[in-house]
Amino acid sequence: MAPSAANAATGSAGLGPVDWIGLARDAAANGRRAVLALIVDAAGSAPRGEGTWLLVDADTTYGTLGGGELERIATLEARAMIAGERPWTRGLSRRALGPDLGQCCGGAVVYLAEPIDSTSMTWLDPLMHSMADAGDAAIRFALSDAGVPPTILDTAAPAQTRIKKGQTPDEITLALHDPRPHLVICGAGHVGRTLAAFATSLPLRTHVVDDRPEALALIEPSANLTPVLADDPAAYVAGLATVDAAFVMSYSHDLDFALVRALIARADTRYVGMIGSASKAARALKQLDAAGLGERARGRFVSPIGAEGPPGKEPGIIALGALSEVLRILRPDG
């Protein structure tokens, strides 16, 4: 896994609560071994709770278990697994942070070590799609038979919250939730690509949707950004489980108008920003009125985008202003 230059030390900056999924999938897809250390139970004054994660490969760590001796030991154990010095198999580790590790914060944690390799694609792919679409999933790890791949479950499945001292359960079920708002960028042109690049460092989970594979090939995926090739982008955005905000900037005015209609018709979308001139915006509003969506567009449809940002027509300037608009709506309290 190659982190960006800015994150070369630990690869942890800007990572969210479930970004291990995309990072682990990247390792698996490229035939690289890694180990996921995932806290599945915490008690007392442990610095981090259930769901906290650390992904370790031969050279880099991503995420954090809270630092300190716990993280150092988890990293050493993971690297020993990768090097073949420890069994390449799923297992639990229990640590009392004071007595075992000498950490003054006290408390105790139980973390799962899950080996990641090319065979992990069988469960990482469906898990990633579930999280990208809905922001929620549940995953079950078998402990009685560590050779069984993790199972993706209905999100209504109960999560295991406590593990009795001295006992190892047959399985652990963990509910996963990504609280970050879902942003959809419709169009992978020069402004769309710039928006996508900026969005990777923001507390958002982002889809970039286009029907042109050559345009999407210029988008670099990241832990919180997914390029999506869709034959019918308007139908795709209409069918997503959630869309909190969207930018519309395809190569076609007609496609832009279809996308705007599909997004405004949704009940959950709080911001729909379309790139273009005031006259293009007026045409879009006229079409929304004709479709009976004029009232729903009020306060949600914004065009041109980024008008309150710094002056300029460069893609970076437009992206900066537009994302500022979105964040003021999606995160009014910071």
C-alpha positions in Angstrom: 0.0 0.0 0.0 1.6 3.3 -1.0 0.5 6.2 1.2 0.6 9.7 -0.1 3.7 11.7 0.7 1.8 13.7 3.4 0.9 10.5 5.2 4.0 8.4 4.6 4.8 7.9 8.3 1.5 6.3 9.4 -0.9 6.9 6.6 -3.5 8.0 9.2 -4.4 11.6 8.4 -8.0 12.1 7.5 -9.0 8.4 7.8 -12.5 7.6 9.0 -14.1 4.9 11.1 -14.4 2.3 8.3 -11.7 3.4 5.9 -9.8 0.2 6.6 -12.2 -1.5 4.2 -10.9 0.3 1.1 -7.3 0.1 2.2 -7.6 -3.6 2.9 -9.2 -4.2 -0.4 -6.4 -2.3 -2.2 -3.9 -4.6 -0.5 -5.9 -7.7 -1.4 -6.5 -6.7 -5.0 -2.8 -6.1 -5.5 -1.7 -9.3 -3.8 -0.1 -7.6 -0.8 -0.4 -9.1 2.7 -1.6 -6.9 5.6 -3.2 -7.4 9.0 -6.2 -5.7 10.3 -6.2 -5.1 14.1 -9.8 -4.2 15.1 -10.9 -3.5 18.7 -13.9 -5.6 19.4 -14.3 -4.9 23.1 -13.1 -2.2 25.4 -13.5 -1.6 29.1 -12.6 1.0 31.7 -10.5 4.0 30.6 -9.2 2.4 27.4 -8.2 5.3 25.0 -10.2 3.9 22.1 -13.5 1.9 21.8 -15.1 -0.8 19.8 -14.5 -0.5 16.0 -11.2 1.4 16.3 -8.8 -0.1 13.8 -5.1 -0.3 12.7 -4.1 -1.8 9.3 -0.5 -2.9 9.1 1.5 -4.0 6.1 5.2 -4.7 5.7 6.1 -1.0 5.5 3.3 1.2 6.7 0.5 1.5 9.3 -2.8 3.1 8.7 -5.2 4.2 11.4 -4.5 3.9 15.1 -5.5 1.9 18.2 -4.7 5.0 20.3 -0.9 4.9 20.2 1.3 3.8 23.0 2.5 0.3 23.9 -0.7 -1.3 22.7 -0.2 0.0 19.2 3.5 -0.9 19.2 2.8 -4.5 20.2 -0.1 -4.9 17.8 2.1 -3.6 14.9 5.0 -6.0 15.9 2.6 -8.9 16.0 1.1 -8.1 12.7 4.5 -7.8 11.0 5.5 -11.1 12.5 2.4 -12.6 10.9 3.2 -11.0 7.5 6.8 -12.3 7.8 5.7 -15.9 8.6 6.9 -15.8 12.2 3.4 -16.1 13.6 0.5 -18.1 12.3 -1.3 -16.5 9.4 -4.7 -16.9 11.0 -7.5 -14.9 12.7 -7.1 -14.5 16.5 -8.0 -12.5 19.5 -5.6 -10.6 21.8 -6.6 -9.3 25.3 -4.6 -6.6 26.9 -5.0 -5.0 30.3 -3.3 -1.6 29.5 -1.9 -1.1 33.0 -0.7 -4.5 34.2 0.2 -5.9 30.8 1.5 -2.8 29.0 2.4 -0.3 31.7 0.0 2.4 30.2 -1.2 4.8 32.8 -4.6 5.2 31.0 -5.7 1.8 32.4 -8.7 -0.1 31.1 -8.6 -3.2 28.9 -9.1 -4.0 25.2 -9.7 -7.0 23.1 -8.6 -6.8 19.5 -9.1 -9.1 16.6 -6.2 -9.7 14.2 -7.5 -10.5 10.7 -5.1 -11.5 8.0 -5.6 -9.8 4.6 -4.4 -11.3 1.4 -5.8 -12.0 -2.1 -8.4 -14.4 -0.8 -9.9 -11.6 1.3 -11.5 -10.1 -1.9 -14.4 -12.5 -1.4 -15.7 -10.6 1.6 -14.0 -7.1 1.2 -15.8 -6.4 -2.1 -19.3 -6.9 -0.9 -18.5 -5.1 2.4 -17.1 -2.1 0.5 -20.2 -2.0 -1.7 -22.5 -2.2 1.2 -20.8 0.6 3.0 -20.5 2.8 -0.1 -24.2 2.5 -0.8 -25.7 2.8 2.6 -23.0 3.8 5.1 -23.9 0.8 7.3 -23.1 -2.9 7.5 -22.5 -5.7 9.9 -19.7 -8.3 9.8 -19.3 -11.6 11.6 -15.9 -13.2 12.3 -15.8 -16.9 13.2 -13.4 -17.8 16.0 -14.3 -21.5 16.3 -13.1 -22.0 12.7 -10.7 -19.2 11.8 -10.5 -20.5 8.2 -14.1 -19.3 7.5 -14.1 -15.9 5.8 -15.9 -13.1 7.5 -19.6 -12.9 6.8 -21.4 -9.7 5.7 -24.8 -9.5 7.5 -28.0 -7.5 7.5 -27.3 -4.3 9.4 -30.1 -5.3 11.9 -27.9 -8.0 13.3 -26.9 -7.3 16.9 -23.3 -6.3 17.6 -21.2 -8.2 20.2 -20.5 -5.6 22.9 -18.8 -7.5 25.7 -16.4 -10.5 25.8 -16.3 -12.3 29.2 -12.9 -12.4 30.8 -11.1 -15.7 30.1 -13.5 -16.8 27.4 -13.3 -16.9 23.7 -16.6 -16.7 21.9 -17.4 -18.8 18.8 -17.9 -15.7 16.8 -17.9 -11.9 17.0 -20.4 -9.7 15.2 -19.5 -6.0 14.8 -21.8 -3.3 13.5 -20.1 -0.8 11.2 -21.4 2.7 10.6 -19.9 5.6 8.6 -21.4 8.8 10.0 -19.8 11.0 7.3 -22.2 12.7 4.9 -22.4 11.1 1.4 -21.4 13.4 -1.4 -21.9 12.5 -5.1 -19.9 14.2 -7.8 -21.7 13.7 -11.2 -19.0 14.2 -13.8 -15.3 13.4 -13.9 -14.2 16.4 -15.9 -11.5 18.8 -14.8 -13.6 20.5 -12.1 -15.1 17.1 -11.0 -11.6 15.6 -10.6 -10.4 18.6 -8.6 -13.5 18.4 -6.3 -12.8 14.7 -5.8 -9.1 15.3 -4.9 -10.1 17.9 -2.3 -12.9 15.7 -1.0 -10.5 12.9 0.0 -9.1 15.0 2.8 -12.6 16.0 4.1 -15.0 14.2 6.5 -17.1 12.9 3.6 -17.7 9.7 1.8 -17.7 10.4 -1.9 -18.8 8.8 -5.1 -17.7 10.2 -8.5 -20.2 9.0 -11.2 -19.6 9.1 -14.9 -20.5 7.0 -18.0 -17.0 7.5 -19.5 -14.4 5.0 -18.4 -11.6 7.1 -19.8 -12.7 10.0 -17.5 -13.0 7.9 -14.4 -9.6 6.4 -15.1 -8.2 9.8 -14.2 -9.8 9.7 -10.7 -7.5 8.2 -8.1 -9.5 6.1 -5.6 -8.9 6.6 -1.9 -10.3 5.2 1.3 -13.3 7.6 1.2 -13.7 8.1 -2.5 -15.2 5.6 -5.0 -15.3 6.1 -8.8 -18.5 4.6 -10.3 -19.0 3.8 -14.0 -22.7 4.0 -14.7 -24.4 3.6 -18.1 -27.3 5.8 -16.9 -25.9 8.3 -14.2 -29.3 9.8 -13.5 -30.8 6.4 -12.8 -27.8 5.5 -10.7 -28.1 8.5 -8.4 -31.8 8.1 -8.1 -31.3 4.6 -6.8 -28.6 5.3 -4.2 -29.5 4.5 -0.6 -28.4 8.0 0.6 -27.3 11.2 -1.1 -26.7 14.1 1.3 -25.2 16.5 -1.3 -24.3 16.4 -5.0 -22.5 18.3 -7.6 -23.6 18.1 -11.2 -21.1 18.8 -13.9 -21.3 16.3 -16.7 -20.2 16.9 -20.4 -23.9 17.4 -21.5 -26.5 20.0 -20.5 -29.3 17.5 -21.1 -27.6 15.0 -18.8 -27.0 17.7 -16.2 -30.7 18.6 -16.2 -31.7 14.9 -15.9 -29.3 14.5 -13.0 -30.7 17.6 -11.3 -34.2 16.3 -11.6 -33.3 12.9 -10.2 -31.5 14.5 -7.3 -34.1 17.1 -6.4 -36.8 14.3 -6.5 -35.0 12.6 -3.7 -36.2 13.4 -0.1 -32.8 13.2 1.5 -30.6 15.5 -0.7 -29.9 18.8 1.1 -27.7 20.4 -1.6 -27.7 20.0 -5.4 -25.1 22.2 -7.0 -24.9 22.5 -10.8 -21.9 24.1 -12.5 -22.7 26.7 -15.2 -24.1 30.1 -15.9 -27.1 31.9 -14.6 -29.0 31.2 -17.9 -28.3 27.5 -17.5 -29.6 27.6 -14.0 -32.7 29.3 -15.2 -33.3 26.5 -17.7 -32.9 23.9 -15.0 -35.3 25.7 -12.7 -37.9 25.9 -15.6 -37.6 22.1 -16.1 -37.9 21.5 -12.4 -41.1 23.6 -12.3 -42.5 21.7 -15.3 -41.8 18.4 -13.5 -43.6 19.6 -10.4 -40.3 19.9 -8.4 -40.0 23.7 -8.3 -41.0 23.9 -4.6 -38.7 21.1 -3.6 -35.8 22.8 -5.3 -36.1 26.0 -3.2 -33.2 26.1 -0.8 -31.6 23.0 -2.2 -30.7 23.8 -5.8 -27.6 26.0 -6.1 -26.3 27.3 -9.4 -23.7 28.7 -10.2 -21.7 26.9 -7.5 -19.1 28.4 -5.3 -20.3 32.0 -5.7 -19.5 32.9 -2.1 -15.9 31.5 -2.4 -12.8 33.3 -3.6 -13.0 34.9 -7.0 -11.7 33.0 -10.0 -12.6 30.4 -12.6 -9.7 28.0 -12.1 -10.9 24.4 -11.1 -9.3 24.7 -7.7 -10.9 28.0 -6.9 -14.3 26.7 -8.0 -13.8 23.5 -6.0 -12.8 25.4 -2.9 -15.8 27.6 -2.9 -18.2 24.8 -3.8 -17.0 22.5 -1.1 -17.2 25.3 1.4 -20.9 25.7 0.5 -21.5 22.0 1.0 -19.8 21.8 4.4 -21.7 24.8 5.7 -24.9 22.9 5.0 -23.8 19.4 6.0 -21.7 20.4 9.0 -23.2 23.6 10.3 -21.7 23.1 13.8 -18.3 22.0 12.5 
